[in-house]
Amino acid sequence: MRVPSSDPAAVNDRASPDAHTPVVVDDRVYVVDDRIYALDLADKLKTAWRIDDRAFRGACQPNRVERSRVSFHGILG
């Protein structure tokens, strides 16, 4: 019997999913770590784009997922 590897299939050092819950929509993983990152599932979690805004600093969570769109709400607005 083959034992599955405990190594992750892909890693992105810019994202910290232990602080915020990642959201998967279509071929992207959205994570927050003082900015919003869109990570490409097809390219080993390479950063596709990011948004820097002070509203995403501190606590920020996905607010809604609808028709391939994700909205986020931060504690600063």
C-alpha positions in Angstrom: 0.0 0.0 0.0 1.3 3.4 -0.9 1.3 6.1 1.8 0.3 9.6 0.6 2.9 12.3 1.0 2.4 14.7 3.8 4.1 17.4 1.8 1.8 20.2 0.4 1.1 20.0 -3.3 1.7 23.8 -3.6 2.8 26.6 -1.3 2.5 30.4 -1.4 4.6 32.1 1.2 2.8 35.4 0.9 -0.5 34.0 2.2 -1.2 32.9 5.8 -4.4 30.8 5.8 -3.9 30.3 9.6 -5.0 33.9 10.1 -7.9 34.0 7.6 -10.0 31.4 5.8 -9.1 31.0 2.1 -12.0 31.1 -0.4 -11.9 29.1 -3.6 -13.8 30.4 -6.6 -13.3 28.9 -10.1 -9.5 28.6 -10.6 -8.5 31.1 -7.9 -7.9 30.9 -4.2 -8.5 34.2 -2.4 -6.6 34.9 0.8 -6.0 37.9 3.0 -2.8 38.8 4.8 -2.9 42.7 5.1 -3.8 42.6 1.4 -6.0 40.4 -0.8 -4.2 37.9 -2.9 -5.7 35.9 -5.8 -3.7 32.7 -6.2 -3.8 30.6 -9.3 -4.8 27.0 -8.6 -3.5 25.8 -12.0 0.0 27.4 -11.4 1.0 26.0 -8.0 -0.6 28.9 -6.1 1.4 31.6 -7.9 0.1 35.1 -7.1 -2.2 36.1 -10.0 -2.8 39.6 -8.5 -3.1 41.4 -5.2 -4.8 44.5 -3.8 -3.1 46.7 -1.2 -5.5 48.8 0.8 -5.5 49.7 4.5 -9.1 48.3 4.8 -7.7 44.8 4.5 -5.3 45.2 7.4 -6.2 43.5 10.6 -9.3 41.3 10.5 -10.8 40.9 7.0 -13.0 38.1 6.0 -14.9 37.1 2.8 -18.3 38.6 3.0 -20.0 37.0 0.1 -19.4 34.7 -2.8 -21.8 35.0 -5.8 -21.4 34.1 -9.5 -17.6 33.9 -9.4 -17.3 37.1 -7.4 -16.0 37.5 -3.9 -16.5 40.5 -1.7 -14.5 41.1 1.5 -15.2 43.1 4.6 -12.5 44.6 6.8 -12.8 46.0 10.2 -11.7 49.4 8.9 -14.6 49.5 6.3 
